[in-house]
Amino acid sequence: MRKKVILACSQCNTRNYSTMKNTANTQERLDIKKFCKTCNEHTIHRETK
């Protein structure tokens, strides 16, 4: 089963992206390096609650 999660920038805490995550076998939060429009650079984006 897949779940929709929201990704937030680790530097400015802006919620920029949403993606799908497989919840059947993952317990830890997602960390993806993506482009942040607010910071104007590539930063780590983490899954929010």
C-alpha positions in Angstrom: 0.0 0.0 0.0 1.3 3.4 -0.9 0.9 6.6 1.1 1.1 10.3 0.0 3.8 12.2 1.9 4.9 15.8 1.9 8.6 16.8 1.7 9.9 19.9 3.5 13.2 21.7 3.1 15.6 21.0 6.0 17.0 24.6 5.9 14.0 26.9 5.5 11.2 24.3 6.4 9.2 25.2 3.3 6.9 22.4 2.1 7.7 22.1 -1.6 7.1 18.6 -2.8 4.8 15.7 -2.4 5.5 12.1 -3.3 4.3 8.5 -2.8 5.9 6.2 -0.2 5.6 2.4 0.2 4.4 2.0 3.8 4.4 -1.8 3.9 8.1 -2.1 4.6 9.5 1.3 5.6 9.3 2.9 9.0 12.0 5.6 8.7 11.4 9.0 7.2 12.3 9.8 3.6 15.4 12.1 2.9 15.8 13.3 -0.7 18.0 15.9 -2.2 15.9 18.2 -4.3 15.8 21.9 -5.5 14.3 24.4 -3.1 12.8 27.5 -4.8 13.0 29.6 -1.6 16.7 28.8 -0.9 17.5 28.7 -4.6 19.8 25.7 -4.2 19.7 21.9 -3.9 19.0 20.9 -0.2 17.9 17.8 1.7 14.1 17.5 1.9 12.6 15.4 4.7 9.3 13.8 5.1 6.9 15.7 7.4 4.1 14.4 9.6 
